[in-house]
Amino acid sequence: MDKQLLLQFEQQIALKKQSYAAAQRELLTKVLHQKYKSLTVSEKLKSNLTRLADSNTYTITTGHQLCLMTGPLYFIYKILHVIKLAEELKLAFPEQHFVPIYWMASEDHDFEEIRSFLLFGQKWTWESSQKGAVGQFNTNDLQPLLQALAEKFQNPPDGEIHRLLEKLKNPNYGIGFFEFVHELFSVYGLVIIDADNTPLKESAWQIWEKDLCTNDIHHAVIKQSKALEEQGLSTPIESKASNLFLLDNEKRERIEKPTQFPFHKENSAQLSPNVVLRPLYQEWILPNLAYIGGPSEIAYWQQLPLAFATLDLPFPLTVRRAGGFLLQEKDLELIQKLGFEKQDFLSDKTSLKEQYLKQVGDQTPDYNKLQQSWIHYKNNFSELVHLELPQEKKMIAAELTRIQKQIEALEEKFEKARKAKFDKALKQIDQLVDKIQPKGQQQERTLNILQFCPDGQLSPKIAAVYEQMQLDSEEKQWFVLP
C-alpha cells in the first residue's frame, strides 16, 4: 500500500478512536448480533462480529442500494475491494482489527433504477407498482421473475443459484436481499448493515434534530459545493432545506419545513435520510475509517466535509473502488488466437476487423491489373477480326461481351469465397466486443455476474476476481475466470 495512504489511515485511526463513543460501539454490536443470530455464519464473520466490540477494531465501508441478483458487476467489485483493503490494513497495522462493511441502502426508493438487469442479452425486470423504500417491498410480484431464472439455470437443479433464489423468496425484499448477499460473502467475513433499525436511528437523533430544527447541514453542503464548482469539480447531489423523508404506509415522502409534526427521538424509526444525511448517519454509527465508492460517489462525498463539521464528526477517507473487465479463459485463448491483446478489445468493432484483416494479409487482389490484360486481349482480338473476318465482327463482339460477364461473375464468386474464410473470425470479434463492451457501454455497469456463471455457480467466479484484484492498480483490471 502507498506510504502516503498508510499515513492517512494512521491519522484516521487516531481521529476515530478519539471520537467514537464506547456506548455507540456497544449498541452496534448488540444490533448486529441480534441481526445475525438466526443465520449460519462463517468463522471469519463470527470473529469479525466479536471483534467489533473491541476498541481497537475499525471498519472499511462501501454501500449500494438493493438491486436484482447483485445488479451490475461493480456491485461485486465494491464489496471485494473493502474485503481486500481490510486485509491489507491488518498487515500494515497488526495491533488493530479491520472489518469490511456493506452498507445496505434498504431505504432507497429509486425502484426504477434497480428493477432491471441484463443477462444473456435479455432484460430481466421486476414488474411492480409498489412505492416507497425498496427494502420494505413485498416480494409477491417478484416470484414470476425468480421462477423464470430458476428455469434458465435448471441444470444442475441443485446449483448455488437455486439456494440464492430461495433467499429472495422471503416476503420482505430487504430481508431476502440481506440473506442473499450474506450467502455470497459470509466466507470473507463481510458484515452487512441494514441501518433501517430503530435503536440505530434513535442513536443518531442528533443528526435528525439538526436537520429538522436548523439549516446548518444544508448551508454547509451549499458552501462546500460552491467551492468545488469554483474549482471546476463535479457536485452530483443537491441539498434540500430538509434532507429527511418520512416512512409511513409504504410511502417515503420528504418532510417539508417548517413541519407541524412534533418529531421526537421516539419517532426516529419513521425518519429516513437522503443522500446528504446517509453518509453522516453511517459515520455516526460505525467506527469507520474509509468509504469505498465509484467516481460519482466519491464526488458527492467531497460535498460533505463541512456538513460533518457541524456535528464534530470526523470525515472519512474516500477511496475509489477497483474495477475492470471479466473474461473467461476461453475468451482469452480466442483473443490470443486471433492475434490480439486484451486491451485491443476496448476499441470498436470496425477498427478491430480492419486490424485483423490487415494482420492476416487480407489485401484485396489487384483485379484492375487483370482487367487491363483482358481489355488488351479483347482490343487486339477485335482488331484481328476486323482485318481478317469483318463479316463475323458482330458475332465476335457478342461472344467477347459474354466472356467478360463470365469473368466478372468468376471474380465476384472468387472474392466471396476468399472473404468467407475470414467470416468466422470476424463474427468472433463481434462476440468478444459485445461481451467486453455490451451495447457500447461499460461492462461493469451493464452485465450481471451470472453472465459468466452458466452453471449457476457464482462463488467460484467471485473467488477468482477476489484473488486477482489489485487495489493499487490505477488502471481498469482484467479478471480471467475459469
NORKA-V978977 format. One line per field, one symbol per residue. psi: psi as a letter, one per 40 degrees, with the letter a starting at -180 (. if undefined). A space follows every 50 residues. Layout:
psi: ???
This chain:
psi: ihdddddddddddddddddhiddddddddddddddedeihiidddddddd deeheehiihiiiiiiahfeaideddddddddddddddddddgeeiihhh hhhhgeehegdddeeiihhfehhhhhhieiiahdeeiiedeedddddddd ddfehiefiddddddddeehdhddddddddddddeddeehhhhheghddd dddfddddddddeiedddddddddddddddeeiigdihiidheiihhhff ighhhiiiiehghideeddeihiaddddddddddeigidihhiidddddd deeedddddeefhhhiihhhiiaahhiidddddddddefiidddeeaidd dddddddddefghhigddddddddddddddddddddddgdeedddddddd ddddddddddddddddddddeeddddddddddddddghfeihdeediidd degdeehddddddddddehhdeheihihhhi.
